[in-house]
Amino acid sequence: MRQIKFRGQTIGGEWVTGNLSILEKDFSSTVKKGYYISNSAGAPFAFMVRPESVCQFTGLHDRNGVEIYLD
């Protein structure tokens, strides 16, 4: 079975991979609406990412073993 994961670029420019969550409204003064990528632990380790940078893992690797992502 193929692993479902996403990649996105944080506001600071760092690339992160993991689970994608899209919040459509603000939940508190610190948790704003937007796109978040987190590991399996969830919200305490979530990073807000730029929506235009979000890509999904295809399940394939290139010849160098690097994961392939598509928009």
Contact map, one row per residue, 1 for C-alpha under 8 A:
11100000000000000000000000000000000000000000000000000000000000000000000
11110000000000000000000000000000000000000000000000000000001000000000000
11111000000000000000000000000000000000000000000000000000101000000000000
01111100000000000010000000000000000000000000000000000001101000000000000
00111110000000001111000000000000000000000000000000000001100000000000000
00011111000000001111000000000000000010000000000000000111100000000000100
00001111100000111100000000000000000010000000000000001111100000000000100
00000111110000111000000000000000000010000000000011101110000000000000000
00000011111111110000000000000000000000000000000011001100000000000000000
00000001111111110000000000000000000000000000001111000000000000000000000
00000000111111000000000000000000000000000000000111000000000000000000000
00000000111111000000000000000000000000000000000000000000000000000000000
00000000111111100000000000000000000000000000000000000000000000000000000
00000000111111110000000000000000000000000000000000000000000000000000000
00000011110011111000000000000000000000000000000000000000000000000000000
00000011110001111100000000000000000010000000001000000000000000000000000
00001111000000111110000000000000000011100000000000000000000000000000000
00001110000000011111000000000000000011110000000000000000000000000000000
00011100000000001111100000000000000011110000000000000000000000000000000
00001100000000000111110000000000001111000000000000000000000000000000000
00000000000000000011111000000000001111000000000000000000000000000000000
00000000000000000001111100000000111100000000000000000000000000000000000
00000000000000000000111111000001111100000000000000000000000000000000000
00000000000000000000011111000000110000000000000000000000000000000000000
00000000000000000000001111100001110000000000000000000000000000000000000
00000000000000000000001111111011100000000000000000000000000000000000000
00000000000000000000000011111111100000000000000000000000000000000000000
00000000000000000000000001111111000000000000000000000000000000000000000
00000000000000000000000001111111000000000000000000000000000000000000000
00000000000000000000000000111111000000000000000000000000000000000000000
00000000000000000000000001111111100000000000000000000000000000000000000
00000000000000000000001011111111110000000000000000000000000000000000000
00000000000000000000011111100011111000000000000000000000000000000000000
00000000000000000000011110000001111100000000000110100000000000000000000
00000000000000000001111000000000111110000000000111100000000000000000000
00000000000000000001111000000000011111000000011110000000000000000000000
00000111000000011111100000000000001111100000011110000000000000000000000
00000000000000001111100000000000000111111110111000000000000000000000000
00000000000000001110000000000000000011111100110000000000000000000000000
00000000000000000110000000000000000001111100000000000000000000000000000
00000000000000000000000000000000000001111111100000000000000000000000000
00000000000000000000000000000000000001111111110000000000000000000000000
00000000000000000000000000000000000001001111110000000000000000000000000
00000000000000000000000000000000000000001111110000000000000000000000000
00000000000000000000000000000000000001101111111000000000000000000000000
00000000000000000000000000000000000111100111111100000000000000000000000
00000000010000010000000000000000000111000000111110000000000000000000000
00000000011000000000000000000000011110000000011111000000000000000000000
00000001111000000000000000000000011110000000001111101100000000000000000
00000001111000000000000000000000001000000000000111111100000000000000000
00000001000000000000000000000000011000000000000011111100000000000000000
00000000000000000000000000000000000000000000000001111100000000000000000
00000011100000000000000000000000000000000000000011111110000000000000001
00000111100000000000000000000000000000000000000011111111000000000000001
00000111000000000000000000000000000000000000000000001111100000000000111
00011110000000000000000000000000000000000000000000000111110000000000111
00111110000000000000000000000000000000000000000000000011111100000011110
00000000000000000000000000000000000000000000000000000001111100000011110
01110000000000000000000000000000000000000000000000000000111110000011000
00000000000000000000000000000000000000000000000000000000111111000011000
00000000000000000000000000000000000000000000000000000000001111111111000
00000000000000000000000000000000000000000000000000000000000111111111000
00000000000000000000000000000000000000000000000000000000000011111100000
00000000000000000000000000000000000000000000000000000000000011111100000
00000000000000000000000000000000000000000000000000000000000011111110000
00000000000000000000000000000000000000000000000000000000000011111111000
00000000000000000000000000000000000000000000000000000000111111001111100
00000000000000000000000000000000000000000000000000000000111111000111110
00000110000000000000000000000000000000000000000000000011110000000011111
00000000000000000000000000000000000000000000000000000011110000000001111
00000000000000000000000000000000000000000000000000001111000000000000111
